[in-house]
């Protein structure tokens, strides 16, 4: 699907694309420098997810990160955003296929929340990650905008940095 998305050599080797595919869907695509099992674990293990998921430029502090990555399991992320109460993002895993596919609900907005599906396809030690945000209506997507998806550009850069650090710590 994305044969020509990689950018020219520089500090960031891989390019992230964010596209509004329809009235109800945003798709984020990135090739990550690491094998699918490790990339999948970065999405499903709280100790790894907390190290890359929050864009540094947003100035938010991740206060807690809970992940129970199994069908029916829950996740919850709480952020200090400078207000009296933390901001929380939470939902339920609806699909968990190790190393190839994850899907979860986004329940913090009540009814009408999006469903996120992520696929992982490894080729030659790199993993193509495709993240789909599907909204129940055009109005729900319009209200959400693409801000969260746009932030994935930075978070995927941070994921690549994490995998480099994990490789260095394991002596690879």
Secondary structure, DSSP 8 states (H G I E B T S, - for coil): --TT----SSS--S--EEEE-SSSEEEEEEEESS-HHHHHHHHH-HHHHTTTSS-GGGT-EEEEEEE--STT-EEEEEEE-SSSS-EEEEEEEEEEETTTEEEEE--TT-TT--EEEEEEEEETTEEEEEEEEE-SSHHHHHHHTTHHHHHHHHHHHHHHHHHHHHHHHTT-
